[in-house]
Amino acid sequence: MATLPAVKTVSKGDEVAVLANQTTFFGESGGQQGDAGVIKTENGAIIEITDTQKKLGALHVHLGKVTEGEVKVGDAAEFRVDHSRRSSLRANHSATHLLHKALRLVLGDHVQQKGSLVTPERLRFDFSHFEAMSAEQLKEVERLVNQQVLANAPTRIESMTLDEAKEKGAAALFEAKYADSVRVLTIGADDFSIELCGGTHVARSGDIGCCHIVAESGIASGVRRIEAITGEGALAYFGEQEARL
């Protein structure tokens, strides 16, 4: 993000980076893209937000453009997240957690997350493994994930100490440093997946709709990559494939 000068007033057509004392927007982190939506002031001015970034720790920066009226520092405003886009992000993010667990069940406990990308359209998941996955292994991973989707179990999000999370069996990603209090996500029937995570997630596993793996490849020595789609994106993909056949 380019450095922008601080200003007290912006008008229609101006590109802006907005800071507020509170927000409903999720800032990009943990591989999940930031929220988009609209900020509407009490005077009727509108800022179309195309991305939200986290800077200097927890500072949320809303990036967008003024499309109506004039906005001044101190104006009261309503923050409206693009719900459809957020729902797609949640589905893809929750699917990565189910996918991680399924990979460990099929390939072994040596599997660890090495990176991820969560967009409204798809998910990308990098993991440690020493060889290409077979068609049978990919089919079984996909079956396990969709089994949890069909179970439609409620998602639980809890705050606890790191020691309590470890005792619960939560998986901690990367070699990150964690605060005294951590956020633990449990998703799937019979506590299928338990991980530390600060992102947005579905209320129930069934909200994912379905999950389909579209590609598996190697990206580095000992690191593989899976790309997958969920929900409406998966249904659109199935329709395209059927038409092609």
Buried (B, 14 or more C-beta within 10 A) or exposed (E): EEEEEEEEEBEEEBEBBBEEEEBBBBBBBBBBBBBBBBBBBEEEBBBBBBBBBBEEEEEBBBBBBBEBBBBEEEBEBEBBBBEEBBBBBBBBBBBBBBBBBBBBBBBEEEBBBBBBBBBBBBBBBBBBBEEEBEEEBBEBBBEBBBBBBEBBBEBEBBEBEBEBBBEEEBBBBEEEEEEEEBBBBBBBEEEBBBBBBBBBBBEBBBBBBBBBBEEBEEEEEEBBBBBBBBBBBBBEBEEEEEEEE
